[in-house]
Every structure is written in C-alpha cells, then in structure tokens.
Amino acid sequence: MNISGSLQEKIHTTIISFGLTHREKEITVLWIAGYNYKEIALRVGVSNNTVRKHIQNIHSKLGVHSKTNALIKIMSEVYSGTQQSPDFSSDNI
C-alpha cells in the first residue's frame, strides 16, 4: 500500500487520539498493515499472547470487535472534516 507522508502522519495522529499506548499504537499500525499475530510478536519482540492482549485492549479502546471495524473507525476519523476521500481501488491496496 502506498501511503503519502501527510496521510501516514494523520493516521498516526488519529491512532494516538484514541488513547492507545505507544506499544498499542505500534501493534495497531502493523495489524492494519496486514501482519498476523506471530509476525507482530516477532517484529515487536513480545509473545503471541502479549499481542493478543494488546489487540483486546485496542478493540476496547476503539469500541470495536474486529480488525475491519477498527480500520473503518480509524479511517473514518482520518477523513472526517477533510474533502479528500480514501481511495480503496485495487491499485492502491
């Protein structure tokens, strides 16, 4: 996925606005980028169970129950108040 610097910054700012810890933010970025729990655990240097617990905390803080709903909630916040719309065409995913 090719994301411009300004959009990437807005995504990070939005994630922080949900009150996530630094580690939860780090895991959220990897999670919505498509990494599985094992890959996240290896990349971050924690156990799979720790990743699972962080994902549960992320769900709770975002008020969602799935990765899809988390992504929708984050991107809705990113694009609220802007005139730019997300481009989810297959060329950009």
C-alpha positions in Angstrom: 0.0 0.0 0.0 1.5 3.4 -1.0 0.6 6.0 1.6 1.7 9.6 1.3 3.6 11.1 4.2 0.8 13.5 5.2 -1.8 10.7 5.2 0.5 8.5 7.2 1.0 11.3 9.8 -2.8 11.8 10.0 -3.3 8.0 10.6 -0.7 8.1 13.4 -2.3 11.2 15.0 -5.7 9.6 14.8 -4.5 6.4 16.4 -2.9 8.4 19.3 -6.2 10.3 19.7 -7.9 7.0 20.8 -5.7 6.9 23.9 -3.6 4.0 22.8 -0.3 3.4 24.5 2.9 3.6 22.4 3.0 -0.2 22.2 -0.7 -0.5 21.2 -0.1 2.2 18.5 2.8 0.2 17.2 0.8 -3.0 17.1 -2.2 -1.3 15.5 -0.1 0.0 12.7 1.3 -3.4 12.0 -2.0 -5.1 12.5 -3.9 -2.9 10.0 -1.0 -3.2 7.6 -1.7 -6.9 7.4 0.7 -8.5 9.8 -0.6 -11.5 11.7 -0.1 -12.0 15.5 3.0 -14.1 15.1 4.7 -11.6 12.7 3.8 -8.7 15.0 5.2 -10.6 18.0 8.5 -11.3 16.2 8.7 -7.7 14.9 7.9 -6.1 18.3 9.8 -8.7 20.4 6.9 -9.9 22.6 4.9 -13.2 22.8 1.8 -14.1 20.7 -0.2 -13.9 23.9 1.0 -10.4 24.6 0.0 -9.3 21.1 -3.4 -10.9 21.6 -3.9 -9.0 24.9 -2.8 -5.7 23.2 -5.3 -6.4 20.4 -8.1 -6.9 23.0 -7.1 -3.6 24.6 -7.1 -1.9 21.2 -10.6 -3.3 20.5 -11.8 -2.0 23.9 -10.4 1.5 23.4 -11.7 1.8 19.9 -15.1 0.3 20.9 -14.9 -2.3 18.1 -14.9 -6.1 17.9 -12.9 -6.8 14.7 -10.0 -5.7 12.6 -12.3 -4.5 9.9 -14.3 -2.3 12.3 -11.0 -0.9 13.7 -9.8 0.0 10.3 -13.2 1.6 9.4 -13.2 3.6 12.6 -9.6 4.8 12.2 -10.0 5.8 8.6 -13.4 7.4 9.2 -11.7 9.7 11.8 -8.8 10.3 9.4 -11.1 11.5 6.7 -13.7 13.3 8.8 -13.6 17.0 8.2 -11.5 16.7 5.0 -12.5 16.9 1.4 -10.2 14.1 0.4 -11.8 10.6 0.2 -10.0 7.4 0.7 -9.0 5.6 -2.5 -9.6 1.9 -1.9 -9.2 0.9 -5.5 -7.2 -2.3 -6.2 -4.3 -0.2 -7.5 -3.8 1.4 -4.1 -4.4 -1.6 -1.8 
